[in-house]
Amino acid sequence: MPSVDPAFDRKVLRDLFFGLGAVFFGLAVLGQVFAIAGGFSSLLLTIFLTWLLAFLIGPLVSALERRLPLGRNFAVAVAYGLVIGGLALFILAIAQIGVREATDLVGQTNQITASIASSAGNLQHILGISRSTVDLAALVSDVQSQTLPALIRGLSDQTQMIASGTVSVFGTLFIIVILSLYAVADPEAITGALRRMVPNRYADTLLLVQRTVGRAFRGFLRVQVVLVLLQVVLTLILGLLFGLPYLFMVTVISGLFMFIPFFGPFLALIPVIFVALAFRPDLALLIIVVLVLIQTIMLNVVQPRMLREGVGLHPILVIVALLAGSQVAGLWGAIFGIPFVAVVNLLLRYAINVRAVNEVEGIELTQEVAAIQAENPEVPVEDAVAMVADQAEAIFEAEAASPPPNEI
């Protein structure tokens, strides 16, 4: 057997010891940083939501500023008036129509339970399941008689807390609107201060990060809005076609569920299926089949393609982002984990493309990017770098395929 140098073993063990120690120390420091940041979670969330609102209203303000030659301040006032007016009308509609429908729905609890229990019994008979094994109708009745009253009592006990929480939410929302108003009215003050904080040699990197963040969040929000609109249209069509009651409440709840990434489409099925089983049991099976079929198409065809084109993420990365975000920051992490991972993915792809170009001789990255943007100025730098990386890869593959000069 070959002899092993004891000095080599000691060096490996020493390096391993110091490496593990550095990792442990880094994790401990990171844990302390997160613990300190957790104390400012409300402040950080307010700042993030302020940035998000300014990010959403900014394009509307810019569009109004171009079309209405009355200055940016007037465009900001019009944009915020439209947004706040739209939210006020939505809240008013919920208060007038949604509350009335919800109150009426609660008053029909016994009728709804009987209808769903009858549908469950028919389904059990169709499937040939013996009642000695499980009695679905009795199970539905037990849930109604035991779980539902306890749930209603719990909601009644929490009414005061909900009211005080609502006041707190509206107060925070008011602060967010005011802060975002200042941010949108004078964005150069913020971006200028940020540019001065960053050394000049990293100015291009800062612009790349700004564009990447904007592109990822804009694409993510565009995908979510489109999915919500598709769900709203689908719910309205099914409701009008099959005569489903409480259509406003069902549509609003289904649309809000669709804002939740990945799990949203499944949750959005629940209100429609519940109302169909409760009030249209004769058509419930047909409604469920149509709804599940269209949702399957949305999940497997529409949503992955939109996420790939709008955010630049593979469906596997979407699931990883969702799970990691929910593990780190709960619901907010699940919602915004996807655009965060999209930002990291875009930056990594840019770094990999730059390295791929630099590893190939005979191609200059700066000159090629300038040539691409001169031909099409609307192409962002990161997309131009990706195009140059494709060219470099083609050159490398061609050189690898050609025989060496001494073999010719």
Secondary structure, 3 states (H helix, E strand, C coil): CCCCCHHHHHHHHHHHHHHHHHHHHHHHHHHHHHHHHHHCHHHHHHHHHHHHHHHHHHHHHHHHHHHCCCCHHHHHHHHHHHHHHHHHHHHHHHHHHHHHHHHHHHHCHHHHHHHHHHHHHHHHHHHCCCCCCCCHHHHHHHHHHHHHHHHHHHHHHCHHHHHHHHHHHHHHHHHHHHHHHHHHHCHHHHHHHHHHHCCHHHHHHHHHHHHHHHHHHHHHHHHHHHHHHHHHHHHHHHHHHHCCCCHHHHHHHHHHHHCCCCCHHHHHHHHHHHHHHHHCCCCHHHHHHHHHHHHHHHHHHHHHHHHHHHCCCCHHHHHHHHHHHHHHHHHHHHHHHHHHHHHHHHHHHHHHHHHHHHCCCCCCHHHHHHHHHHHCCCCCHHHHHHHHHHHHHHHHHHHHHCCCHHHC
